[in-house]
Amino acid sequence: MQKFEMVGMKCIGNKKLLEEPLSRIGVFASRSEDPAVGIIREQWAKAKGRERRCIVGTFHSKAECELLYFVLKYGGYAVWFLGCRLPDKLPDFCKKAIRYRKLLIVSCFNSEHHSYATARYCAHLADMCSSYLVIWSMKEKGMIAPIYNKALEKGKWVERF
């Protein structure tokens, strides 16, 4: 991947997670009522953490936040694209991950909350920065469907649960 640079980008954490030629996994997860999907997602995240893999995402949904938490807790890395400004306060697990250089939080927005447009933009950034995608509970007409379709057209590997 070419060096990634955005004008007006603000970040907290380890910038090398975007600059070095790492294999990054783009993760997207919509809400699911199926408890089996939640268990599979959690086990997947723990395994990727133990493998010291790097995930990339927007981490907007509860399911995506759980992915972030478990990957970091079990030793992995993450790049988090925010559709709003950088937060004033971070959860303790994020502070710890930043301290150990396992997390990069990126924003190029100044608004307090993300909008559909900024969330979609950040989802596309996550796709651009990833080697392959893993998607849970994708809604056919949801925000991730165009990213999924574009990835398939380009021949990018996509794993879907």
C-alpha positions as CSV (number, residue, x, y, z in Angstrom):
1,M,0.0,0.0,0.0
2,Q,1.2,3.5,-0.7
3,K,1.8,5.9,2.1
4,F,-1.5,7.1,3.5
5,E,-1.9,10.8,4.1
6,M,-5.0,13.0,4.7
7,V,-5.0,16.7,4.9
8,G,-6.3,17.9,8.3
9,M,-5.8,14.5,9.9
10,K,-5.6,14.4,13.6
11,C,-4.6,11.3,15.4
12,I,-3.8,9.7,18.8
13,G,-1.5,6.7,19.0
14,N,0.9,4.7,16.8
15,K,1.0,6.2,13.3
16,K,3.2,3.4,12.1
17,L,0.1,1.1,12.1
18,L,-0.9,3.0,8.9
19,E,2.5,3.8,7.6
20,E,4.2,0.4,7.7
21,P,3.2,-2.3,5.1
22,L,1.2,-4.4,7.4
23,S,-1.6,-6.8,6.6
24,R,-4.7,-5.1,8.0
25,I,-8.1,-6.6,8.3
26,G,-11.1,-4.3,7.6
27,V,-13.9,-5.2,10.0
28,F,-17.6,-4.3,9.7
29,A,-20.4,-5.6,11.9
30,S,-24.0,-4.7,11.9
31,R,-26.4,-5.5,14.8
32,S,-27.5,-9.1,15.0
33,E,-30.1,-10.7,17.2
34,D,-28.5,-14.1,16.7
35,P,-26.4,-15.0,19.8
36,A,-24.4,-17.5,17.8
37,V,-23.1,-14.7,15.6
38,G,-22.0,-12.8,18.7
39,I,-20.1,-15.8,20.0
40,I,-18.4,-16.4,16.6
41,R,-17.4,-12.8,16.3
42,E,-16.0,-12.7,19.9
43,Q,-14.0,-15.9,19.3
44,W,-12.7,-14.6,15.9
45,A,-11.6,-11.3,17.6
46,K,-9.8,-13.2,20.4
47,A,-8.0,-15.4,17.9
48,K,-6.9,-12.3,15.8
49,G,-5.6,-10.7,19.0
50,R,-3.6,-13.7,20.0
51,E,-2.2,-13.7,16.4
52,R,-1.1,-10.1,16.9
53,R,-3.1,-9.0,13.8
54,C,-4.2,-5.5,13.1
55,I,-7.9,-4.6,12.5
56,V,-9.2,-1.4,10.8
57,G,-12.7,0.0,11.2
58,T,-15.0,2.7,12.3
59,F,-16.1,0.8,15.4
60,H,-19.5,2.6,15.4
61,S,-21.8,-0.3,16.3
62,K,-21.8,-2.2,19.5
63,A,-20.6,-5.3,17.7
64,E,-17.7,-3.4,16.1
65,C,-16.7,-2.0,19.5
66,E,-16.6,-5.5,20.9
67,L,-14.3,-6.5,18.1
68,L,-12.0,-3.6,19.0
69,Y,-12.1,-4.5,22.7
70,F,-11.3,-8.2,22.2
71,V,-8.6,-7.8,19.6
72,L,-6.8,-5.2,21.8
73,K,-7.3,-7.2,25.0
74,Y,-5.8,-10.3,23.5
75,G,-2.7,-8.6,22.1
76,G,-3.7,-7.4,18.7
77,Y,-3.6,-3.9,17.0
78,A,-6.2,-1.6,15.6
79,V,-6.7,1.5,13.5
80,W,-9.9,3.4,14.4
81,F,-11.3,5.9,11.9
82,L,-13.7,8.3,13.6
83,G,-16.5,10.1,11.8
84,C,-16.3,12.9,14.3
85,R,-13.6,14.8,16.3
86,L,-11.2,13.0,18.6
87,P,-12.8,12.3,22.0
88,D,-11.9,14.3,25.1
89,K,-11.9,11.0,27.1
90,L,-11.1,7.5,26.1
91,P,-12.1,4.2,27.7
92,D,-9.3,2.7,29.8
93,F,-8.7,-0.2,27.4
94,C,-8.0,2.4,24.6
95,K,-5.6,4.4,26.9
96,K,-3.7,1.2,27.6
97,A,-3.5,0.2,24.0
98,I,-2.2,3.6,23.0
99,R,0.4,3.5,25.8
100,Y,1.6,0.1,24.4
101,R,1.5,1.4,20.8
102,K,-1.2,-1.0,19.7
103,L,-3.9,1.6,18.7
104,L,-4.2,4.5,16.3
105,I,-7.3,6.7,16.4
106,V,-7.7,8.9,13.4
107,S,-10.1,11.8,12.7
108,C,-10.3,14.5,10.0
109,F,-13.6,16.0,11.3
110,N,-14.4,18.6,13.9
111,S,-18.1,17.8,14.7
112,E,-19.0,16.3,18.0
113,H,-21.0,13.4,16.5
114,H,-20.6,11.4,13.3
115,S,-23.1,11.7,10.5
116,Y,-24.1,9.2,7.9
117,A,-21.8,10.9,5.4
118,T,-18.7,10.9,7.8
119,A,-19.4,7.4,8.9
120,R,-19.6,6.2,5.3
121,Y,-16.4,8.1,4.4
122,C,-14.5,6.4,7.3
123,A,-15.9,3.0,6.3
124,H,-14.3,3.6,2.8
125,L,-11.0,4.6,4.5
126,A,-11.1,1.4,6.5
127,D,-11.6,-0.6,3.2
128,M,-8.8,1.3,1.5
129,C,-6.3,0.6,4.3
130,S,-7.1,-3.1,4.6
131,S,-5.7,-6.2,2.9
132,Y,-9.0,-8.0,3.2
133,L,-12.4,-7.6,4.8
134,V,-14.4,-9.5,7.4
135,I,-18.1,-8.6,7.6
136,W,-20.8,-9.8,10.1
137,S,-24.5,-9.5,9.6
138,M,-24.4,-7.2,6.6
139,K,-27.7,-5.7,5.6
140,E,-28.2,-5.9,1.8
141,K,-29.1,-2.2,1.5
142,G,-27.0,-1.0,4.4
143,M,-23.9,1.2,4.4
144,I,-21.5,-1.7,4.0
145,A,-23.1,-3.3,1.0
146,P,-21.4,-0.9,-1.6
147,I,-18.0,-1.5,0.1
148,Y,-18.6,-5.3,-0.1
149,N,-19.6,-5.1,-3.7
150,K,-16.7,-2.9,-4.7
151,A,-14.3,-5.2,-2.9
152,L,-15.6,-8.3,-4.7
153,E,-15.3,-6.4,-8.1
154,K,-11.7,-5.6,-7.3
155,G,-11.0,-9.2,-6.3
156,K,-10.3,-8.4,-2.7
157,W,-10.8,-11.3,-0.3
158,V,-13.9,-10.9,1.8
159,E,-15.0,-13.2,4.6
160,R,-18.7,-12.8,5.5
161,F,-20.6,-14.2,8.5
